[in-house]
Amino acid sequence: MIYNIKPIAVVSNSRKVIEDDNWGDVISTIELTKDIHESSLKGIDDFSHLEIIFYFDKVADDNIQYEARHPRNNKNYPEVGIFAQRGKNRPNKIGVTVVELLELKDRAIIVKGLDAIDGTPIIDIKPVMKEFLPKGEVKQPHWATDLMKNYWD
């Protein structure tokens, strides 16, 4: 079954090239498309954080990975399935990131920490609510902690 998803907004920021690290201080403007009414953002500024769902539109179809691989092609990391990592070359090219909401401006929101490059289509925006956060300790392998050490710096 095929689904049609239309972007609801577009990212504007200083990151023009896909890179793996240093996303923590990136400030992005997410502006609604013309067919989405600005009232769809009403009340969003009552939340400190948002979950941004976006489409990796710059990933070529022939780069999509369906099997296991070494994260970032680093042989020091174990070979793990594409669904055991957060790489961009995913079967449906969907990215999800929790960001800090800095400001609501008419038809746009200003956020910090979005790891999407300039021009990236936004599929959805959701408020982060405490009740949806994990209960208890979050577990992850050592390689994932190592891989992420410079991601948000």
N, C-alpha and C positions, 0 to 999 in steps of 0.2 A: 504494500500500500504506500502511496506517495502522498505527502502532505505539502501544501503550499504555505509557506510562512513569509509574511511581508515584514520588512523592518519597520519598527515604530520610531526609531531615532538613529542618529549617526554620531560617532565620536569625533571630537576635534581636540587634538593635543600636539605636543612637540615631537612625539615619537613617530617617525616616518618609516622606519625600518624594523622588521621583526627581529627582536633580540631576546635572549633568555633571562637576563638579570637587570637589576636596578630599576624596579618599577615603583618602589615605595613612595617616592616624592613626586611622581608624575601627577600633574593636575590635568583633568580632562573636562571638557564641556560635552554634555550629552544633550543634543538638541532634537526635539520631536520633529518628525516629518510633517509635511503640510497637512496630511489627511488625519492626523491625530490631534484632537482638541487639547488645548493647554490646560483645561480643567481636569484632565486625566492625572495631572501632577498635584492637584489640590490636596493638602494635608501631608504630603510626602516629607515636608521639612520638619514634621514632628518626630521624625526618626533620625537617629545618628548614623545608621549604616544601611546600605542597600545592597541587594544582590542583583548583579547585572548579568544578563544572559545575552551573549553575542555570537556572531557568525564569523568564523575565520575565512573570510572571503578571498584572501590572498594565497591560501593554500591550494596548490594545484592538485587536481584529482589524481594524478599519477603518483603523488606523494602520500596519499592516504595509506595508513598502516592498519592492517587487520589482525596481525599476528603479534607474537612476543618480540621484544627487541630490548637492547640496552638503552635505558633512558639517556637522552642527549648523545646517543651513540658512544657512550663512555663504557669501555670494556671493564672498568673497575666496578661498575654497577652490575647487578645481576640482570639476566634477561627476564623481563616480565611482560605480561600482556598489555596491550594498549589501554585496557580498562583498569589497569593497576597503576596508571600514571596519568598525568594531566597534560601531556603533549598536545600540540596544535594539530597534528596530522591524524586526527580522529575520523572515524567513518562518517559522522554527520557534521564535522567541522564546528561543533558547538563548544563555546567557552563559557565559563561561569566564574565570577569573581565577586567577593564581598568587598565593598568600597566604603570609605567614609564620605558622607554627604556634607559638603561645605556650604552650599548655597543653592537656593531655588531662585531662578531668574526667568519670569514669564514662561517661555516655552522650552526652557533648558534647566538642567541641573549641573552644578559644578561638583566634581568628585575627586577624591584623592586615592591613588593606588589601583587604578584600573589598568590591567595589563593587556590592553588592546591598542593597536596603532591608530593613527589618524585616519579617518574615513571608514572605520569598522562599523558595519551595520549592527544595531542593537535590536534584539528580538523581543526582550522583555525586561522589565524593571520590577523588582519586588522589595518590599521593606524587610529588613532583618528584624525578627521578633525573637526574644529570648526563648520562647517556648519551642521554637524550631531548631535551636542550637542543640548539639549533642549532649546527652545526659551522661555524666561520668567522664572518665579519662579517654582522650583520643589516642589511639595506638597507630604507630607507623614504623616502617623499617628504617634502619640507620642510613641506608643509601638515600632515602627520601629527605631526611634531615640534612644530609651533606649537600645534596643537589640544590636545596632551597636556601643555603646559607647566605647567598648574595642576591637572592631574587627580589627582596623588598628593600635592600640597601640603596 
